Amino acid sequence: MDHIAPGGLPLDHVGVGTVSPSRRQFLQTTLAVAAAGALPGVAVGQAYPAKPIRLICPWPAGGATDAVMRAIAESAGKALGGSMLVENKAGASGMLGPNELVKAAPDGYTLSQLTIGVARLPHMQKMQFDPLKDFTYIACLTGYTFGIVVRSDSPIKSIKDLVEYAKANPEKFTYGTPGAGTTPHLAVEEFAAKAGIKLSHIPYKGAAEGVQAVLGGHVMSHSDSTGWAPQVDAGNLRLLATYGSKRAKRYPNVPTLNELGYETISDSPFGIGAPRGMDPALTRRLHDAFKKTLEDPAVLATFDKYDQSVIYMNTADYTKFIADQYVKEKAVIERLGLGVKT
């Protein structure tokens, strides 16, 4: 088949006589380079992803977040025409993923879940990142339902029982969480402050470890997202309360802390982030792929399994949300006396 030059003529017939193979190759290369120079974004966009994308889940394998992130990764990978692999980096209250973004190139091959913790923890301790400068906020996708559970054979059968026990035994009631400064931690501290009680906090690396701790009797209760749900459904754990603005659809008979009079509402959206300096065209492409996951029945079924709802924000709205949240979190941390000690 003849190769066509600008103007519509076959390359073998441009000018007088025949074009030698070396001349033909030179012309083909020149035309290709010129086309790429005229449309640089297209060439790059078509090449991405040329290898698997790394999506960091900063929580252990086997928990609710891990399951949700794997469903999102599979769906987003398909939408991008490539593959997205989840890498678990548990610890540091979910901040090991954001820390990885600080070191990574903004080429779209290193992404991470970003929780509210990125706006909160810098007020509590020295961090490796500045949440207002060091990330590209691609899209917010969903959020957690949180609650506090005890073993089913515990004498604590309600929040009223918990408060009475804690008042009679200051700092004796122990509760686990997925880490210091996480929403399940601060929600309980907020509740305790409103109730006038003092509890003892035991941080773990994630939901699976914390649930095992309460089942094994190492702590009296566990505060977390609904990684505890299978054990509640199996009758091994008792759910005392949830922390949302309304009762969990899955547990309509369980009250919220707010309706019990403790004015504690913790809805915790999370999304996907990348290193700062991402090319806007690449950010848009990733945003569109992650937004598309919110239409995937498999992703929505996983959300439903773990009592998560769609909480969508585009890149601009998500970026603004984190900036606004950064200010709000500072006030909460200072009110609870958990700020960085200078």
C-alpha positions in Angstrom: 0.0 0.0 0.0 1.3 3.5 -0.9 2.1 6.0 1.9 0.4 9.3 1.5 2.1 12.7 1.8 0.4 16.0 2.6 -1.5 17.0 -0.6 -2.8 13.5 -1.1 -0.1 12.1 -3.4 1.6 8.8 -2.6 5.1 9.3 -1.2 6.5 7.2 -4.1 5.1 9.8 -6.5 6.0 13.1 -4.8 8.2 15.1 -7.1 10.0 13.7 -10.2 11.0 10.0 -10.4 10.9 7.4 -7.6 11.8 7.9 -3.9 14.6 5.7 -2.6 13.8 3.5 0.4 16.0 5.6 2.7 14.4 8.8 1.4 10.9 7.3 1.9 11.9 6.3 5.5 13.1 9.8 6.2 9.9 11.4 4.9 7.8 9.0 7.0 9.8 9.8 10.1 9.6 13.6 9.4 5.8 13.4 8.9 5.4 11.4 12.1 7.5 13.8 14.2 5.6 16.8 12.7 2.3 15.3 13.6 3.4 14.5 17.1 4.7 18.1 17.5 1.4 19.5 16.3 -0.6 17.4 18.7 1.6 16.6 21.7 -1.2 15.8 24.1 -2.7 13.2 21.7 0.5 11.2 21.4 1.0 11.1 25.2 -2.7 10.4 25.9 -2.8 7.5 23.5 0.3 5.9 25.2 -1.2 6.1 28.7 -1.4 3.7 30.4 1.6 1.9 29.0 2.1 -0.2 32.2 0.0 -1.1 35.3 -1.1 1.9 37.4 -0.2 1.6 41.1 -3.1 2.5 43.4 -2.1 2.6 47.1 -4.6 1.5 49.7 -3.1 2.8 53.0 -4.9 0.1 55.1 -4.4 -3.6 55.5 -5.6 -6.2 53.1 -8.9 -7.9 54.2 -10.7 -4.8 55.5 -13.6 -2.8 54.1 -11.4 -0.1 52.5 -9.3 -2.7 50.8 -12.4 -4.4 49.3 -13.8 -1.1 48.1 -10.4 0.1 46.7 -10.0 -3.2 44.7 -13.4 -2.8 43.2 -12.7 0.8 42.2 -9.2 -0.2 40.8 -10.6 -3.0 38.6 -13.3 -0.7 37.2 -11.0 2.3 36.7 -8.4 0.2 35.0 -10.9 -1.1 32.5 -12.1 2.5 31.8 -8.6 3.6 31.1 -7.9 0.6 28.8 -5.2 -0.8 31.1 -4.8 -2.3 34.5 -4.7 -0.8 38.0 -3.1 -2.8 40.8 -3.8 -2.1 44.5 -0.8 -2.0 46.8 -1.5 -2.1 50.6 0.6 0.2 52.8 -0.9 0.0 56.2 0.0 2.1 59.2 0.5 5.8 60.3 -3.3 6.3 60.4 -3.6 5.9 56.6 -0.8 8.4 55.8 1.7 6.0 54.1 -0.2 6.3 50.8 -0.1 10.2 50.8 3.6 10.0 51.8 4.3 7.9 48.7 2.7 10.6 46.5 5.2 13.1 47.8 8.1 11.0 46.4 6.4 9.9 43.1 6.5 11.4 39.7 3.3 13.0 38.5 3.0 10.6 35.5 -0.3 9.0 36.5 1.3 5.7 37.6 1.2 6.3 41.3 -2.1 7.1 42.9 -3.5 6.8 46.4 -6.6 6.9 48.4 -6.8 10.2 50.3 -8.9 10.4 53.5 -9.9 13.3 55.6 -6.8 12.5 57.6 -4.7 14.5 55.1 -6.5 17.7 56.2 -6.4 16.7 59.9 -3.2 15.0 60.9 -0.9 18.0 59.9 -2.6 19.8 62.9 -1.7 16.9 65.2 1.9 16.0 64.2 4.7 16.9 61.8 3.9 15.4 58.4 5.9 14.7 55.2 3.4 16.7 53.1 1.5 19.9 52.9 -2.1 18.9 51.9 -2.6 22.3 50.3 0.4 22.1 48.0 1.6 18.5 47.6 -1.3 16.6 46.0 -3.4 16.6 42.9 -7.0 15.8 44.1 -8.5 13.8 41.2 -12.0 13.0 42.5 -13.9 12.2 45.6 -15.9 9.0 45.3 -17.5 7.7 48.5 -17.5 7.8 52.3 -17.6 5.7 55.3 -20.3 4.7 57.8 -18.7 4.5 61.3 -19.8 2.9 64.5 -18.7 1.5 67.8 -19.0 -2.2 68.6 -18.5 -4.4 71.6 -18.5 -8.2 72.0 -22.0 -9.7 72.0 -21.4 -11.1 75.5 -20.2 -7.7 76.9 -22.2 -6.2 79.8 -22.2 -2.9 77.8 -25.4 -3.2 75.9 -26.0 0.5 74.9 -24.3 3.9 74.8 -26.0 4.6 78.1 -24.3 1.6 79.7 -20.9 2.7 78.2 -21.3 6.2 79.7 -22.3 4.9 83.1 -19.4 2.4 83.2 -16.9 5.1 82.1 -18.1 7.6 84.7 -17.7 4.9 87.4 -14.3 3.8 86.0 -12.4 6.7 84.4 -10.0 5.7 81.6 -10.8 2.0 82.2 -13.1 1.6 79.1 -10.8 0.8 76.2 -11.6 1.3 72.5 -9.6 0.4 69.4 -9.5 2.4 66.2 -7.6 2.2 62.9 -5.1 4.8 64.1 -4.6 8.0 66.1 -6.2 11.0 64.4 -8.5 9.0 62.2 -12.2 9.8 62.1 -13.2 6.8 64.2 -10.7 8.1 66.9 -11.8 11.7 66.9 -15.5 10.8 66.8 -15.2 8.9 70.0 -13.1 11.6 71.6 -15.8 14.2 70.6 -18.5 11.9 72.1 -16.5 11.4 75.3 -16.0 15.1 75.7 -19.8 15.7 75.3 -20.6 12.9 77.7 -18.0 14.1 80.3 -16.1 10.8 80.3 -12.5 9.7 79.8 -11.7 6.6 77.7 -8.5 4.8 76.8 -7.6 4.7 73.1 -5.7 1.8 71.5 -4.7 2.4 67.9 -4.4 -0.5 65.4 -3.3 -0.6 61.8 -6.8 -1.2 60.3 -10.2 -2.8 60.6 -9.2 -6.4 60.5 -6.7 -6.1 63.3 -9.0 -4.0 65.4 -12.0 -6.4 65.0 -9.8 -9.3 66.0 -8.6 -7.4 69.1 -12.2 -6.8 70.4 -13.2 -10.4 69.5 -10.2 -11.6 71.5 -11.0 -9.5 74.5 -7.9 -7.3 74.1 -10.0 -4.2 74.0 -13.6 -3.6 75.2 -14.8 -2.0 72.0 -13.8 -1.0 68.5 -14.6 2.2 66.6 -14.3 2.0 62.9 -16.0 1.8 59.5 -18.2 -1.2 58.7 -15.4 -3.8 58.5 -17.1 -5.0 61.7 -20.4 -5.7 59.9 -19.9 -9.4 59.2 -19.2 -10.0 62.9 -22.3 -8.0 63.9 -24.4 -9.9 61.4 -23.0 -13.2 62.7 -24.0 -12.2 66.2 -20.4 -12.0 67.5 -20.3 -8.3 68.0 -23.0 -5.8 69.1 -23.3 -2.4 67.4 -24.0 0.3 70.0 -24.3 3.4 67.7 -23.3 4.9 64.4 -21.9 8.4 63.8 -23.6 9.6 60.7 -26.2 12.3 60.3 -28.8 9.6 59.9 -29.2 5.9 60.8 -27.4 3.4 58.7 -29.7 1.8 56.1 -28.4 -1.6 57.1 -28.9 -1.1 60.8 -32.1 1.0 61.1 -32.7 0.0 64.8 -29.3 1.3 65.9 -29.3 4.9 67.0 -26.7 7.6 66.0 -24.7 9.4 68.6 -26.3 12.6 67.5 -29.8 11.4 68.2 -28.7 10.2 71.6 -27.8 13.8 72.4 -24.1 13.9 71.9 -24.0 16.1 68.8 -21.3 14.0 67.1 -21.7 13.7 63.3 -18.8 12.1 61.3 -19.4 11.7 57.7 -16.0 11.0 56.1 -15.7 11.3 52.3 -12.7 10.0 50.6 -11.2 10.1 47.1 -8.2 9.5 44.9 -5.1 11.7 44.8 -1.9 11.9 42.7 1.4 13.8 43.1 1.3 17.5 42.6 2.2 18.9 39.1 0.0 16.4 37.2 -0.7 17.4 33.6 -4.3 18.8 33.5 -5.1 16.5 30.5 -3.9 13.5 32.4 -5.9 14.6 35.5 -9.0 14.9 33.4 -8.5 11.5 32.0 -8.1 9.9 35.4 -11.0 11.9 36.8 -13.3 10.6 34.0 -12.2 7.0 34.6 -12.8 7.2 38.3 -16.2 9.0 37.8 -17.2 6.2 35.5 -16.6 3.6 38.3 -19.6 5.2 40.1 -21.8 3.7 37.4 -20.3 0.2 37.6 -22.8 -2.2 39.3 -19.8 -4.2 40.8 -18.5 -1.0 42.5 -21.9 0.1 43.7 -22.5 -3.4 45.1 -19.3 -3.2 47.1 -20.3 0.2 48.4 -23.6 -1.2 49.5 -21.9 -4.2 51.2 -19.9 -1.9 53.4 -22.7 0.8 53.8 -21.0 3.4 51.7 -22.8 5.8 49.5 -21.7 7.7 46.4 -20.1 11.1 47.5 -18.9 12.5 44.2 -16.8 15.7 43.8 -14.9 16.7 40.7 -11.3 17.8 40.7 -12.0 21.5 41.5 -14.7 20.8 44.1 -12.6 18.1 45.8 -9.6 20.4 46.0 -11.7 23.2 47.5 -13.3 20.7 49.9 -9.9 19.7 51.3 -8.8 23.3 51.7 -12.1 24.1 53.6 -11.8 20.9 55.7 -8.2 21.8 56.6 -9.5 24.9 58.4 -12.4 23.1 60.1 -10.1 20.2 61.3 -7.8 22.7 62.9 -10.6 24.0 65.0 -11.7 20.5 66.1 -8.2 19.4 67.0 -7.6 22.5 69.1 -11.0 22.1 70.8 -10.1 18.5 71.8 -6.6 19.5 72.9 -4.9 17.2 70.4 -2.9 19.7 68.5 0.9 19.6 67.9 2.7 20.4 71.1 5.3 23.1 70.6 
